[in-house]
């Protein structure tokens, strides 16, 4: 049996040896090995690039794939498209967006297509919220204004100054969870500040200034977790379980591994539900919480180290097909699901476990443990590809969809617009980002509003000295070029 090795940034502790993995290898006739990503996957991706120590196929995030393209380490799949009929039929027009200007196809996307479901929000603990505003308001889909949210944080702190002898945390953040999306979403911001068809660094937006001032106020009043800059996943989970956290900012699924422990300890209503908060002067239909890319989250590519192209192509085309999608995300027919009255129906016990604890369900069944070349939406028989999260959605997902209907925007137009590696503008952009990363926590942790504004002005000035305007010009040119290529004038 031919063998290939894959690096999957999402593989975690798993090797390709579960029951679904074995079925994939049986169907393709290819043995698949997984390259250990180690604990620090970001560092691993960088080291693979620096030392050209990568396997036959890689799955990494969209932000990093362009570096591999520019280095010339990826195989152009365009000449092999006749051997990938399922890729052609499933991806359709998405392939046009993945091709370079000269028609080359260096990677395929993962979780591509339109996903209507909401994602990011302020996740607020329901039982605490009921105490503060009553059940009727806590159950309402009406957004909270910035002032109302501020008042909630203050009242929670006053009512629950401690939990288990430790200081309560009205708002806590986790470094490994994307809290920037909901924070920016409340002010209607996207990846860049767009003005008259030109793109500028986000910090140039007046709304960004408002966000920084608001976060600084929370910090100075002791409403924002003082450890927000350094709280990693394990410590964050501990804070949640201790009952200290009233609210956080992230996607609702980010709390899946914590919510059962919290409810078991504090009661069924001690769950975190998604709520919309409106930034100062922002209306409910101007927020941008739900940025989702129609090109997906990850990129999957064949590298120039591939020793058996035929084997890799077999794996790609099978997994990209409907049969492959349903195998990865539904499991094996007759064991994990059956047709009932002509409708694809999951095993009741598996579905119940997925709704209760999706990570445990993945571990126990192998279903959804591997998610490669995944397409959002429904298959040809009308059933969702993603059984565990779409067949019967969780309460958190239902609430998110109800409360964030107007928030979806396509992020794909704004990703990978950075200046090309090796150019003067690329170095400028790198230095600008470093200035921003260093300044950001200092702005929020400033001792006064005046100090916050002083540091903000200094950050902008430092970026300008570095040459920010030159980089912004290139980013704008890349943006306009993309719009022309995709036919979205």
LUMFI-957080 format. One record per residue (C-alpha): residue in one letter; x, z, y. Coordinates in nm, 4 decimals, padded with zeros to 6 digits. Layout:
> type|X|Z|Y
> A|X|Z|Y $
...
This chain:
> type|X|Z|Y
> X|00.0000|00.0000|00.0000 $
> X|00.1467|-00.0964|00.3418 $
> X|00.2059|00.1920|00.5836 $
> X|00.1810|00.2337|00.9585 $
> X|00.2503|00.5322|01.1833 $
> X|00.0313|00.6210|01.4799 $
> X|00.0821|00.8555|01.7733 $
> X|-00.2532|00.9964|01.8866 $
> X|-00.2342|01.2164|02.1954 $
> X|-00.5564|01.3855|02.0792 $
> X|-00.4605|01.4527|01.7161 $
> X|-00.3654|01.8156|01.7715 $
> X|-00.2899|01.9945|01.4463 $
> X|-00.4391|01.7275|01.2209 $
> X|-00.2700|01.4893|00.9832 $
> X|-00.4470|01.1816|00.8482 $
> X|-00.5547|01.3419|00.5225 $
> X|-00.9192|01.4479|00.5563 $
> X|-01.2072|01.2830|00.3680 $
> X|-01.2914|01.0393|00.6500 $
> X|-00.9248|00.9462|00.6910 $
> X|-00.9004|00.8773|00.3183 $
> X|-01.2067|00.6514|00.3368 $
> X|-01.0551|00.4594|00.6289 $
> X|-00.7369|00.3999|00.4278 $
> X|-00.9457|00.2940|00.1280 $
> X|-01.1439|00.0435|00.3350 $
> X|-00.8386|-00.1061|00.5079 $
> X|-00.5883|-00.0840|00.2243 $
> X|-00.3377|00.0631|00.4699 $
> X|-00.1770|00.4078|00.4555 $
> X|-00.1855|00.5700|00.7993 $
> X|00.0586|00.8409|00.9039 $
> X|00.0241|01.0498|01.2190 $
> X|00.3261|01.1261|01.4358 $
> X|00.3317|01.4931|01.5302 $
> X|00.2508|01.5149|01.9036 $
> X|00.3955|01.8695|01.9422 $
> X|00.2421|02.1278|02.1757 $
> X|00.3345|01.9529|02.4989 $
> X|00.1835|01.6069|02.4548 $
> X|00.2598|01.5038|02.8134 $
> X|00.6290|01.5673|02.7575 $
> X|00.6127|01.3893|02.4209 $
> X|00.4673|01.0745|02.5789 $
> X|00.7449|01.0747|02.8409 $
> X|01.0198|01.1326|02.5840 $
> X|00.8902|00.8541|02.3597 $
> X|00.9115|00.6210|02.6579 $
> X|01.2545|00.7393|02.7737 $
> X|01.4179|00.7214|02.4292 $
> X|01.2073|00.4355|02.2871 $
> X|01.1112|00.6759|02.0101 $
> X|00.7552|00.5597|01.9456 $
> X|00.5781|00.4440|01.6260 $
> X|00.3844|00.1279|01.5339 $
> X|00.0769|00.2157|01.7361 $
> X|00.0141|00.4631|02.0185 $
> X|-00.2967|00.6191|02.1690 $
> X|-00.2224|00.7683|02.5106 $
> X|-00.4145|00.8139|02.8330 $
> X|-00.4714|00.5316|03.0787 $
> X|-00.2395|00.6861|03.3374 $
> X|00.0634|00.6454|03.1099 $
> X|-00.0030|00.3148|02.9376 $
> X|00.1068|00.1066|03.2365 $
> X|00.4580|00.2520|03.2118 $
> X|00.4858|00.1157|02.8574 $
> X|00.3518|-00.2217|02.9714 $
> X|00.6047|-00.2466|03.2553 $
> X|00.8882|-00.1444|03.0224 $
> X|00.8012|-00.4327|02.7886 $
> X|00.7427|-00.2063|02.4876 $
> X|00.3942|-00.3291|02.3918 $
> X|00.2821|-00.6294|02.1875 $
> X|00.0521|-00.8855|02.3496 $
> X|-00.2589|-00.8962|02.1286 $
> X|-00.3937|-01.2199|02.2785 $
> X|-00.2226|-01.4482|02.0206 $
> X|-00.3815|-01.2413|01.7411 $
> X|-00.7416|-01.2488|01.8618 $
> X|-00.8539|-01.4816|01.5815 $
> X|-00.7564|-01.2034|01.3404 $
> X|-00.9627|-00.9566|01.5431 $
> X|-01.3202|-01.0929|01.5310 $
> X|-01.4770|-00.7473|01.5525 $
> X|-01.2690|-00.6637|01.8582 $
> X|-01.3945|-00.9818|02.0272 $
> X|-01.7602|-00.9153|01.9482 $
> X|-01.7622|-00.5413|02.0210 $
> X|-01.5517|-00.5382|02.3391 $
> X|-01.6983|-00.8573|02.4852 $
> X|-01.6447|-00.8828|02.8623 $
> X|-01.4452|-00.5581|02.8657 $
> X|-01.1511|-00.7612|02.7329 $
> X|-01.1405|-00.9558|03.0599 $
> X|-01.0828|-00.6323|03.2490 $
> X|-00.8060|-00.5280|03.0108 $
> X|-00.6121|-00.8534|03.0417 $
> X|-00.3294|-00.8885|03.2912 $
> X|-00.3273|-01.1544|03.5629 $
> X|-00.1407|-01.3927|03.3320 $
> X|-00.3910|-01.3425|03.0491 $
> X|-00.1985|-01.1004|02.8274 $
> X|-00.3721|-00.8180|02.6399 $
> X|-00.1373|-00.5245|02.5893 $
> X|-00.3854|-00.2544|02.4916 $
> X|-00.7452|-00.1833|02.3969 $
> X|-00.9472|00.0940|02.5517 $
> X|-01.1108|00.3914|02.3840 $
> X|-01.4579|00.5282|02.4688 $
> X|-01.5302|00.2091|02.6615 $
> X|-01.8602|00.0824|02.8006 $
> X|-02.1204|00.2585|03.0116 $
> X|-02.1861|00.6251|02.9350 $
> X|-02.4886|00.7435|03.1292 $
> X|-02.4446|01.1093|03.0376 $
> X|-02.3278|01.3578|03.2982 $
> X|-02.0023|01.5458|03.2587 $
> X|-01.8555|01.7601|03.5363 $
> X|-02.0307|02.0385|03.7245 $
> X|-02.0040|02.3972|03.8316 $
> X|-02.0652|02.5850|03.5081 $
> X|-02.2463|02.9093|03.5922 $
> X|-02.3252|03.1903|03.3492 $
> X|-02.7009|03.1828|03.3079 $
> X|-02.7735|03.5524|03.2503 $
> X|-02.5770|03.6540|03.5593 $
> X|-02.7503|03.3857|03.7654 $
> X|-03.0939|03.5059|03.6505 $
> X|-03.0024|03.8551|03.7713 $
> X|-02.9166|03.7198|04.1153 $
> X|-03.1873|03.4596|04.1819 $
> X|-03.4489|03.5073|03.9110 $
> X|-03.5257|03.2935|03.6066 $
> X|-03.7374|03.0376|03.7927 $
> X|-03.4576|02.9465|04.0341 $
> X|-03.1944|02.9588|03.7594 $
> X|-03.4033|02.7095|03.5584 $
> X|-03.4550|02.4792|03.8558 $
> X|-03.2730|02.1479|03.8931 $
> X|-03.2497|02.1978|04.2685 $
> X|-02.8852|02.1997|04.3837 $
> X|-02.7254|02.4966|04.5554 $
> X|-02.5879|02.4391|04.9031 $
> X|-02.2317|02.5453|04.9784 $
> X|-02.3597|02.8490|05.1672 $
> X|-02.5936|02.9442|04.8820 $
> X|-02.3101|02.9168|04.6308 $
> X|-02.0858|03.1281|04.8531 $
> X|-02.3609|03.3893|04.8730 $
> X|-02.3990|03.3894|04.4929 $
> X|-02.0267|03.4509|04.4447 $
> X|-02.0334|03.7400|04.6921 $
> X|-02.3420|03.8981|04.5373 $
> X|-02.2020|03.8682|04.1858 $
> X|-01.8811|04.0385|04.2952 $
> X|-02.0797|04.3218|04.4527 $
> X|-02.3136|04.3649|04.1538 $
> X|-02.0443|04.3263|03.8860 $
> X|-01.7102|04.4353|04.0369 $
> X|-01.5664|04.4903|03.6881 $
> X|-01.6185|04.3944|03.3256 $
> X|-01.4566|04.5935|03.0468 $
> X|-01.2477|04.7741|03.3069 $
> X|-01.1039|04.4537|03.4531 $
> X|-01.1778|04.2882|03.7867 $
> X|-01.4620|04.0382|03.7707 $
> X|-01.3974|03.6779|03.8724 $
> X|-01.6738|03.5066|04.0719 $
> X|-01.4963|03.1692|04.0342 $
> X|-01.2168|03.1075|03.7851 $
> X|-01.0346|02.7821|03.7094 $
> X|-00.8227|02.6664|03.4162 $
> X|-00.5076|02.4571|03.4612 $
> X|-00.5758|02.2422|03.1529 $
> X|-00.9346|02.1584|03.2510 $
> X|-01.0239|01.9025|03.5154 $
> X|-01.1601|02.1187|03.7950 $
> X|-01.0727|01.8662|04.0662 $
> X|-01.3552|01.6302|03.9683 $
> X|-01.6362|01.8794|04.0386 $
> X|-01.4594|02.0223|04.3444 $
> X|-01.4251|01.6767|04.4961 $
> X|-01.7615|01.5685|04.3599 $
> X|-01.9465|01.8260|04.5691 $
> X|-01.8140|01.6455|04.8780 $
> X|-01.8796|01.2920|04.7521 $
> X|-01.5108|01.2043|04.7170 $
> X|-01.3558|00.9592|04.4718 $
> X|-00.9920|00.8957|04.3729 $
> X|-00.8983|00.7530|04.7117 $
> X|-01.0353|00.7633|05.0634 $
> X|-01.1863|00.4191|05.1170 $
> X|-01.2367|00.2915|05.4706 $
> X|-01.3147|-00.0685|05.5724 $
> X|-01.2069|-00.2019|05.2330 $
> X|-00.8710|-00.0231|05.2402 $
> X|-00.7595|00.2660|05.0192 $
> X|-00.5818|00.5718|05.1539 $
> X|-00.4533|00.8922|04.9984 $
> X|-00.7440|01.1258|04.9342 $
> X|-00.6043|01.3886|05.1687 $
> X|-00.6737|01.1608|05.4662 $
> X|-01.0480|01.2039|05.4112 $
> X|-01.2068|01.4520|05.6532 $
> X|-01.4135|01.5783|05.3600 $
> X|-01.0936|01.6756|05.1794 $
> X|-01.0077|01.8982|05.4734 $
> X|-01.3490|02.0648|05.4389 $
> X|-01.2887|02.1218|05.0672 $
> X|-00.9519|02.2866|05.1281 $
> X|-01.0984|02.5146|05.3942 $
> X|-01.3802|02.6165|05.1596 $
> X|-01.1452|02.6921|04.8700 $
> X|-00.9146|02.8833|05.1033 $
> X|-01.2089|03.0927|05.2184 $
> X|-01.2957|03.1749|04.8565 $
> X|-00.9356|03.2768|04.7923 $
> X|-00.9094|03.4955|05.1026 $
> X|-01.2372|03.6724|05.0230 $
> X|-01.1231|03.7448|04.6683 $
> X|-01.3932|03.5201|04.5197 $
> X|-01.1464|03.2760|04.3616 $
> X|-00.9402|03.3994|04.0690 $
> X|-00.5973|03.4905|04.2120 $
> X|-00.4400|03.3469|03.8952 $
> X|-00.6108|03.0060|03.9323 $
> X|-00.2768|02.8235|03.9566 $
> X|-00.1384|02.9650|03.6312 $
> X|-00.4416|03.0366|03.4102 $
> X|-00.3912|02.8328|03.0944 $
> X|-00.6449|02.7785|02.8153 $
> X|-00.5841|03.0896|02.6055 $
> X|-00.5995|03.3260|02.9029 $
> X|-00.9017|03.1429|03.0444 $
> X|-01.0910|03.1812|02.7164 $
> X|-01.0042|03.5509|02.7141 $
> X|-01.1458|03.5934|03.0652 $
> X|-01.4685|03.4216|02.9617 $
> X|-01.5071|03.6352|02.6505 $
> X|-01.4434|03.9535|02.8487 $
> X|-01.7493|03.8704|03.0584 $
> X|-01.5502|03.8515|03.3813 $
> X|-01.6301|03.4940|03.4879 $
> X|-01.9467|03.4072|03.6799 $
> X|-01.8644|03.0403|03.7451 $
> X|-01.6032|02.7765|03.6753 $
> X|-01.5613|02.4036|03.7416 $
> X|-01.5144|02.1551|03.4562 $
> X|-01.7056|01.9322|03.2136 $
> X|-01.9745|02.1090|03.0133 $
> X|-01.8041|02.0246|02.6837 $
> X|-01.4846|02.1967|02.7969 $
> X|-01.6540|02.5284|02.7189 $
> X|-01.7752|02.4327|02.3694 $
> X|-01.5069|02.6371|02.1955 $
> X|-01.5846|02.9439|02.4075 $
> X|-01.9615|02.9593|02.4484 $
> X|-02.0388|03.0847|02.0970 $
> X|-01.7970|03.3764|02.1300 $
> X|-01.9387|03.4639|02.4716 $
> X|-02.2994|03.4540|02.3465 $
> X|-02.2156|03.6502|02.0337 $
> X|-02.0672|03.9275|02.2455 $
> X|-02.2968|03.9278|02.5491 $
> X|-02.6250|03.7834|02.4221 $
> X|-02.7942|03.4458|02.3805 $
> X|-02.8492|03.3987|02.7542 $
> X|-02.4791|03.4510|02.8290 $
> X|-02.4243|03.0757|02.8270 $
> X|-02.2687|02.8499|03.0880 $
> X|-02.4992|02.5803|03.2253 $
> X|-02.4152|02.2956|03.4679 $
> X|-02.5291|02.3241|03.8296 $
> X|-02.4797|02.0990|04.1293 $
> X|-02.3324|02.2454|04.4477 $
> X|-02.3547|02.0432|04.7690 $
> X|-02.0556|02.0421|05.0007 $
> X|-02.1138|02.1120|05.3680 $
> X|-02.3148|01.8268|05.5203 $
> X|-02.3512|01.6427|05.1870 $
> X|-02.6914|01.5445|05.0454 $
> X|-02.7834|01.5531|04.6754 $
> X|-02.7562|01.1739|04.6393 $
> X|-02.4108|01.1583|04.8017 $
> X|-02.2250|01.3730|04.5470 $
> X|-01.9863|01.2097|04.2972 $
> X|-01.9560|01.4567|04.0103 $
> X|-01.9941|01.2016|03.7324 $
> X|-01.7038|00.9590|03.7581 $
> X|-01.6781|00.7729|03.4263 $
> X|-01.4661|00.4691|03.3486 $
> X|-01.6293|00.1750|03.1730 $
> X|-01.2783|00.1049|03.0412 $
> X|-01.2710|00.4409|02.8679 $
> X|-01.0414|00.7413|02.8642 $
> X|-00.7506|00.6320|02.6476 $
> X|-00.5510|00.3197|02.5728 $
> X|-00.4487|00.2106|02.2227 $
> X|-00.1560|-00.0272|02.1889 $
> X|00.0711|-00.1854|01.9292 $
> X|00.4377|-00.1330|02.0126 $
> X|00.7409|-00.3554|01.9660 $
> X|00.8463|-00.1168|01.6870 $
> X|00.5602|-00.2382|01.4678 $
> X|00.7004|-00.3475|01.1315 $
> X|00.3802|-00.4803|00.9733 $
> X|00.1559|-00.6610|01.2189 $
> X|-00.0937|-00.7681|00.9525 $
> X|-00.1509|-00.4059|00.8473 $
> X|-00.1993|-00.2898|01.2064 $
> X|-00.4432|-00.5730|01.2793 $
> X|-00.6486|-00.4829|00.9704 $
> X|-00.6777|-00.1233|01.0872 $
> X|-00.7651|-00.2215|01.4436 $
> X|-01.0341|-00.4715|01.3498 $
> X|-01.1978|-00.2446|01.0931 $
> X|-01.2094|00.0613|01.3182 $
> X|-01.3350|-00.1445|01.6134 $
> X|-01.6227|-00.2798|01.4028 $
> X|-01.9636|-00.1137|01.3790 $
> X|-01.8828|-00.0139|01.0226 $
> X|-01.5634|00.1545|01.1378 $
> X|-01.7322|00.3247|01.4326 $
> X|-02.0059|00.4715|01.2184 $
> X|-01.7566|00.5836|00.9540 $
> X|-01.5482|00.7750|01.2092 $
> X|-01.8441|00.9192|01.4000 $
> X|-02.1171|00.9570|01.1338 $
> X|-01.9222|00.9927|00.8119 $
> X|-01.9963|00.8502|00.4692 $
> X|-02.3384|00.7110|00.3791 $
> X|-02.5092|00.9146|00.1076 $
> X|-02.2941|01.2179|00.1833 $
> X|-02.3122|01.2735|00.5590 $
> X|-02.6097|01.0546|00.6496 $
> X|-02.8833|00.8365|00.4993 $
> X|-03.1461|00.5883|00.6064 $
> X|-03.4793|00.7697|00.6340 $
> X|-03.7790|00.5427|00.6994 $
> X|-03.5316|00.2751|00.7986 $
> X|-03.3578|00.4964|01.0541 $
> X|-03.0002|00.6193|01.0321 $
> X|-03.0367|00.9968|00.9955 $
> X|-02.7573|01.2572|00.9814 $
> X|-02.7463|01.5396|00.7298 $
> X|-02.9412|01.8269|00.8874 $
> X|-02.6736|02.0882|00.8154 $
> X|-02.3969|01.8751|00.9672 $
> X|-02.6037|01.8052|01.2793 $
> X|-02.6909|02.1739|01.3178 $
> X|-02.3251|02.2738|01.2906 $
> X|-02.2247|02.0045|01.5411 $
> X|-02.4762|02.1373|01.7936 $
> X|-02.3645|02.4948|01.7305 $
> X|-01.9854|02.4477|01.7128 $
> X|-01.8657|02.0889|01.7349 $
> X|-01.4986|02.1735|01.6812 $
> X|-01.5742|02.3595|01.3597 $
> X|-01.7980|02.0739|01.2459 $
> X|-01.5150|01.8242|01.3017 $
> X|-01.2748|02.0457|01.1117 $
> X|-01.5123|02.0964|00.8192 $
> X|-01.6334|01.7375|00.7783 $
> X|-01.3621|01.5125|00.9240 $
> X|-01.6350|01.3392|01.1246 $
> X|-01.5319|01.2651|01.4847 $
> X|-01.1851|01.4032|01.4102 $
> X|-01.0503|01.0511|01.4609 $
> X|-01.1945|00.8535|01.7499 $
> X|-01.0201|00.5200|01.7946 $
> X|-01.1568|00.2075|01.9695 $
> X|-01.4831|00.3935|02.0322 $
> X|-01.7674|00.2187|02.2131 $
> X|-02.0227|00.4135|02.4143 $
> X|-02.3926|00.3542|02.3688 $
> X|-02.6064|00.2387|02.0767 $
> X|-02.5257|00.0294|01.7718 $
> X|-02.7230|-00.2755|01.6560 $
> X|-02.9731|-00.0551|01.4695 $
> X|-03.0477|00.1491|01.7820 $
> X|-02.8676|00.4650|01.6732 $
> X|-02.5905|00.6100|01.8916 $
> X|-02.2339|00.5573|01.7764 $
> X|-02.1471|00.9177|01.8589 $
> X|-02.3714|01.1196|01.6288 $
> X|-02.2442|01.4673|01.7095 $
> X|-02.3019|01.4508|02.0855 $
> X|-02.5656|01.1774|02.1298 $
> X|-02.8100|01.1926|01.8362 $
> X|-02.9543|01.5204|01.9570 $
> X|-02.7884|01.6333|02.2749 $
> X|-02.7143|01.9964|02.3552 $
> X|-02.9019|02.1969|02.6153 $
> X|-02.5996|02.1795|02.8436 $
> X|-02.5963|01.7987|02.8207 $
> X|-02.9718|01.7751|02.8839 $
> X|-02.9446|01.9910|03.1938 $
> X|-02.6469|01.7918|03.3164 $
> X|-02.8349|01.4642|03.2780 $
> X|-03.1335|01.6027|03.4670 $
> X|-02.9275|01.7491|03.7504 $
> X|-02.6695|01.4738|03.8009 $
> X|-02.8696|01.1518|03.7587 $
> X|-02.7443|00.9988|04.0845 $
> X|-02.3781|01.0945|04.0436 $
> X|-02.2428|00.8283|03.8089 $
> X|-01.9757|00.5941|03.9471 $
> X|-01.7289|00.3656|03.7709 $
> X|-01.3746|00.4969|03.8060 $
> X|-01.2165|00.1894|03.6449 $
> X|-01.1883|00.0105|03.9807 $
> X|-00.9590|00.2877|04.1082 $
> X|-00.7308|00.3596|03.8112 $
> X|-00.3775|00.2256|03.7603 $
> X|-00.3435|00.0942|04.1152 $
> X|-00.0055|00.2612|04.1702 $
> X|00.2855|00.0479|04.2958 $
> X|00.4827|-00.1182|04.0155 $
> X|00.7708|00.0808|03.8667 $
> X|01.1126|00.0106|04.0130 $
> X|00.9823|-00.0810|04.3573 $
> X|01.0471|00.1033|04.6816 $
> X|00.6771|00.1819|04.7095 $
> X|00.6695|00.3321|04.3589 $
> X|00.9398|00.5818|04.4561 $
> X|00.7552|00.6585|04.7801 $
> X|00.4314|00.7197|04.5897 $
> X|00.6075|00.9449|04.3403 $
> X|00.7572|01.1524|04.6210 $
> X|00.4237|01.1663|04.8043 $
> X|00.2532|01.2970|04.4918 $
> X|00.5215|01.5627|04.4539 $
> X|00.4668|01.6720|04.8144 $
> X|00.0950|01.6936|04.7465 $
> X|00.1319|01.8887|04.4205 $
> X|00.3558|02.1465|04.5886 $
> X|00.1357|02.1788|04.8958 $
> X|-00.2037|02.1995|04.7235 $
> X|-00.1831|02.5590|04.5924 $
> X|-00.0219|02.6749|04.9160 $
> X|-00.3145|02.5378|05.1157 $
> X|-00.5678|02.7243|04.9069 $
> X|-00.3628|03.0454|04.8959 $
> X|-00.2959|03.0452|05.2722 $
> X|-00.3333|03.3825|05.4454 $
> X|-00.5710|03.2510|05.7135 $
> X|-00.7740|02.9450|05.8063 $
> X|-00.5224|02.8672|06.0799 $
> X|-00.2356|02.8834|05.8319 $
> X|-00.4292|02.6599|05.5921 $
> X|-00.4762|02.3954|05.8615 $
> X|-00.1120|02.4229|05.9698 $
> X|00.0035|02.3625|05.6127 $
> X|-00.2431|02.0759|05.5765 $
> X|-00.1074|01.9040|05.8892 $
> X|00.2494|01.9580|05.7674 $
> X|00.1648|01.8051|05.4279 $
> X|00.0218|01.4928|05.5919 $
> X|00.3243|01.4681|05.8240 $
> X|00.5676|01.5045|05.5306 $
> X|00.3846|01.2296|05.3430 $
> X|00.4042|01.0021|05.6443 $
> X|00.7778|01.0622|05.6828 $
> X|00.8188|00.9732|05.3142 $
> X|00.6522|00.6352|05.3798 $
> X|00.2955|00.6931|05.2619 $
> X|00.1542|00.4003|05.4626 $
> X|00.3764|00.1537|05.2737 $
> X|00.2494|00.2788|04.9378 $
> X|-00.1117|00.2751|05.0577 $
> X|-00.0730|-00.0891|05.1591 $
> X|00.0376|-00.1843|04.8056 $
> X|-00.2434|00.0198|04.6493 $
> X|-00.4957|-00.1575|04.8727 $
> X|-00.3510|-00.4971|04.7736 $
> X|-00.3788|-00.4026|04.4041 $
> X|-00.7359|-00.2894|04.4599 $
> X|-00.8380|-00.6140|04.6296 $
> X|-00.6637|-00.8154|04.3580 $
> X|-00.8575|-00.6257|04.0908 $
> X|-01.1879|-00.6886|04.2638 $
> X|-01.1092|-01.0619|04.2770 $
> X|-01.0082|-01.0694|03.9089 $
> X|-01.3199|-00.8863|03.7952 $
> X|-01.5537|-01.0876|04.0128 $
> X|-01.6844|-00.7907|04.2070 $
> X|-01.6381|-00.9090|04.5651 $
